[in-house]
Amino acid sequence: MFDVRSTRCPSAPPRPRRPLGLAVAAVALVAAGPAAHAAPPQPAPGAVLRLISAGTRDGRPDLGLEIALAPGWKTFWRTPGDSGIPPTIDSAASRGLAGLEVRYPVPARFGDPGAESLGYVAPVILPLEVTPRDPARPVALDLKILIGICHDVCLPLEAHLTLDLATATADPDAAARLAAARATVPVAAGPADLPDVVRLTRDRTARPETITVELAMPPGPDRECDVLVEGPDPTWALPQPEKVAESAGRELWRFALDGVPSGGATDAAPLRFTVRWGDRAVERVVRLDVAAVTP
């Protein structure tokens, strides 16, 4: 039987994502060459961006983007929440690069009720997965990066970072830091993984409609848990789920089906859920009208 914490889902007007209040013009930073651990000159407070390289891992470049936040500053996740801008990386000027994938550690929630953001409140490393155009030829990264950072005010922060991976050498300290960062990135949920999304229930009578997410929880002592939801693309601005009930081995979380772009189709829309339980996090994509998840 579920212990109902709260079942009230008040109606609300449509909630487009609020733009980040950008108070100052962007700051440009430049880092070049193999000295991946040296911070570039920082002409403004808030954060330093740098590439961290440890040579290779399993035959592929081992590197990440470090966002070294100053105390009290915050930055945003790939889905920033009610306000904020996600990191963007333009790699078009790179040489020998076929693809660049950014891996995001699990974010924290911060902000005020009704204006909740998702991101990082401490320095963070975003692991980068590099795919060479030709594995036999070197890759030279040339990246234009834009992030948003906030303290009492919010600023856009731009960086132009370059790194010739042919010159990158093994660095045990950097390798340890990158491994620690990868350990905080959610993994795809397997058939037996817990916690996991096992059922979605859609209430079409509510205004706005609501989605209740049922989780299967691991056995053992309680740990801090959170559930995040993302739409099929960045034009969706869904509110984040809140826990409404729990029982032995199960939790219910609920969110309003709000922030859907004009003309966006909700039937069978793929939603990506990130579920964190203690220091473990998994991801699963579930189509909206699927009553029960089939691994």
C-alpha positions in Angstrom: 0.0 0.0 0.0 1.3 3.4 -0.9 2.0 6.0 1.8 0.5 9.1 0.1 2.7 12.2 0.7 0.8 14.5 -1.6 -1.6 13.9 -4.5 -2.5 17.5 -5.2 -1.5 18.6 -8.7 -2.8 22.1 -9.1 -3.7 23.4 -12.6 -1.4 26.0 -14.0 -1.1 28.1 -17.2 1.3 26.8 -19.9 4.9 27.1 -18.8 7.3 28.0 -21.5 10.9 27.9 -20.4 12.0 31.3 -18.9 15.0 32.9 -20.6 18.1 33.3 -18.6 18.7 36.9 -17.5 22.1 37.5 -19.1 23.5 40.5 -17.3 26.9 41.0 -19.0 28.4 40.3 -22.4 30.1 37.0 -22.9 33.7 36.5 -21.7 36.1 34.8 -24.2 38.7 32.4 -22.9 41.4 30.7 -25.0 43.5 27.6 -24.2 45.8 25.9 -26.6 48.3 23.1 -27.0 48.9 20.1 -24.8 49.0 21.8 -21.5 45.5 20.6 -20.8 45.7 21.0 -17.0 46.7 24.7 -16.9 43.9 27.2 -16.4 43.8 29.9 -19.1 43.7 33.5 -17.8 40.4 34.3 -16.2 39.3 37.9 -16.8 35.9 37.6 -15.0 34.6 35.8 -11.9 32.5 32.7 -12.1 34.3 29.8 -13.8 37.3 28.6 -15.8 36.8 26.2 -18.7 39.6 23.9 -19.7 40.1 20.6 -21.5 41.4 17.8 -19.3 43.3 15.0 -21.2 44.8 11.8 -19.9 46.1 10.3 -23.2 44.1 7.3 -24.3 41.8 4.8 -22.6 40.9 1.5 -24.4 42.5 2.9 -27.5 40.4 6.1 -27.6 41.2 9.6 -26.4 40.5 10.1 -22.7 39.4 13.6 -22.1 36.7 15.9 -20.7 35.6 19.5 -20.4 36.2 20.9 -16.9 34.0 23.7 -15.6 35.9 24.9 -12.6 33.1 26.9 -10.9 34.1 29.5 -8.3 32.5 29.1 -4.8 28.8 30.0 -4.9 28.5 29.8 -8.7 26.2 27.4 -10.7 26.0 26.2 -14.2 23.4 24.2 -16.2 22.7 20.7 -17.4 21.8 19.7 -20.9 18.1 20.3 -19.9 18.4 23.5 -17.8 14.9 23.5 -16.3 12.7 26.6 -16.0 15.6 29.0 -16.7 19.1 28.8 -17.9 20.9 27.8 -21.1 22.5 24.3 -21.7 26.1 24.0 -22.7 26.8 24.1 -26.4 29.9 22.9 -28.1 30.7 23.8 -31.7 33.4 21.4 -33.0 33.1 22.3 -36.7 36.6 23.8 -36.9 38.2 20.6 -35.5 40.4 18.5 -37.8 40.0 14.7 -38.2 36.9 14.6 -36.0 33.9 12.5 -37.0 31.9 13.0 -33.9 32.0 14.5 -30.4 29.6 13.3 -27.6 29.2 15.1 -24.3 28.4 12.9 -21.3 26.6 14.6 -18.4 26.9 13.7 -14.7 23.7 13.7 -12.8 22.6 17.3 -12.0 21.2 18.9 -8.9 18.0 20.9 -8.6 18.3 24.5 -7.5 16.3 27.7 -7.6 12.9 28.7 -6.2 9.5 27.0 -6.4 8.2 27.7 -9.9 11.6 28.6 -11.2 13.6 25.4 -10.7 16.8 24.9 -12.6 18.9 21.8 -13.2 22.7 21.9 -13.2 25.8 21.8 -11.1 26.7 23.8 -7.9 30.3 22.7 -7.7 33.1 22.2 -10.2 32.3 19.5 -12.7 34.0 17.5 -15.5 31.9 16.6 -18.6 33.5 13.5 -20.2 33.9 13.8 -23.9 33.7 10.9 -26.3 35.7 11.5 -29.5 35.2 9.6 -32.7 38.1 10.1 -35.2 37.3 10.4 -38.9 40.2 8.0 -39.5 41.6 6.1 -36.5 45.0 6.1 -38.1 45.2 9.8 -38.3 45.4 12.4 -35.4 42.5 14.6 -34.2 43.0 18.2 -33.4 40.1 19.7 -31.4 39.0 23.3 -32.0 36.0 23.9 -29.8 33.8 27.0 -29.4 31.9 26.6 -26.1 29.1 28.5 -24.5 27.7 27.9 -21.0 25.5 29.9 -18.6 26.8 30.6 -15.1 24.9 32.2 -12.2 25.5 33.7 -8.8 23.7 36.9 -7.8 23.6 37.6 -11.6 23.7 35.3 -14.6 26.4 35.5 -17.3 27.0 33.8 -20.6 30.6 32.4 -20.6 32.3 31.6 -23.9 35.5 29.7 -24.4 37.6 28.8 -27.4 39.6 25.7 -26.5 42.0 23.8 -28.7 43.9 20.5 -28.1 46.0 18.4 -30.5 45.3 14.9 -29.3 48.4 13.7 -31.1 50.4 15.5 -28.4 48.3 14.3 -25.4 50.3 12.0 -23.0 49.3 9.7 -20.2 48.5 11.5 -17.0 47.5 9.3 -14.0 46.0 12.2 -12.0 43.9 13.4 -15.0 42.9 9.8 -15.7 41.7 9.4 -12.1 39.6 12.6 -12.3 38.1 11.6 -15.6 37.2 8.1 -14.2 35.5 9.7 -11.2 33.5 12.0 -13.5 32.4 9.0 -15.7 31.2 7.2 -12.6 28.7 10.0 -12.0 27.2 9.7 -15.5 23.9 7.8 -15.7 24.0 4.4 -17.4 21.3 2.9 -19.6 19.0 0.9 -17.5 19.2 -2.9 -18.2 16.4 -5.5 -17.7 17.4 -6.1 -14.0 18.6 -2.7 -13.0 17.1 -0.9 -10.0 15.9 1.7 -9.5 13.9 1.8 -12.7 10.8 3.1 -14.3 8.2 0.3 -14.5 4.9 2.1 -15.3 3.6 5.5 -16.6 0.0 6.5 -15.8 -1.5 9.3 -17.8 -4.5 11.3 -16.3 -6.2 12.9 -19.3 -8.9 14.4 -17.1 -6.5 16.7 -15.2 -5.8 20.2 -16.4 -3.0 20.2 -17.4 -2.8 16.4 -17.8 -0.5 14.6 -15.4 1.9 11.7 -15.7 2.5 9.4 -12.7 5.8 7.5 -12.8 6.1 4.3 -10.9 9.6 3.2 -9.8 10.8 -0.1 -8.7 13.3 0.5 -5.9 16.3 -1.5 -4.9 16.2 -3.4 -1.6 18.2 -2.1 1.4 18.3 1.1 3.4 16.7 4.2 2.0 18.9 6.5 0.0 18.3 9.9 -1.5 16.4 9.5 -4.7 15.5 11.9 -7.5 13.7 11.5 -10.9 14.2 13.8 -13.8 12.3 13.9 -17.1 13.2 15.3 -20.5 11.1 15.6 -23.7 12.0 14.3 -27.2 13.9 17.5 -28.0 15.1 20.8 -26.4 11.8 22.6 -27.4 10.0 20.7 -24.6 10.2 22.3 -21.2 8.5 19.7 -18.9 8.3 20.4 -15.2 10.3 18.0 -13.1 8.5 15.2 -11.2 7.8 15.4 -7.4 7.4 12.3 -5.2 3.8 11.8 -4.2 3.7 8.3 -2.6 5.9 5.3 -1.6 5.5 1.7 -0.4 7.9 -1.2 0.1 9.9 -1.4 -3.1 7.9 1.2 -5.0 7.7 5.0 -5.3 5.3 7.2 -7.3 6.4 10.5 -8.8 4.2 12.9 -10.7 4.6 15.8 -13.1 2.2 17.9 -15.3 2.3 17.4 -19.0 3.1 21.0 -19.5 5.7 22.9 -21.4 5.0 21.0 -24.6 5.8 23.1 -27.7 3.0 24.3 -29.9 1.9 21.5 -32.2 4.0 19.0 -30.2 2.6 15.5 -30.4 2.3 13.8 -27.0 1.0 10.4 -28.0 3.8 7.9 -28.1 6.3 10.7 -27.4 9.7 9.3 -26.1 10.5 10.7 -22.7 13.9 10.2 -21.2 14.0 9.6 -17.4 17.1 9.9 -15.2 16.7 8.1 -11.9 19.3 8.7 -9.1 19.4 6.5 -6.0 22.3 7.4 -3.8 25.4 7.4 -5.9 23.8 5.2 -8.6 21.9 6.7 -11.6 20.2 5.0 -14.6 18.5 6.3 -17.7 15.5 4.9 -19.6 13.5 6.2 -22.5 9.8 5.4 -22.3 7.1 6.2 -24.8 4.4 8.3 -23.2 1.4 6.0 -23.7 3.2 2.8 -22.7 1.4 1.6 -19.6 4.1 -0.7 -18.5 7.8 -0.7 -19.5 9.0 -3.8 -21.3 12.9 -4.1 -21.0 
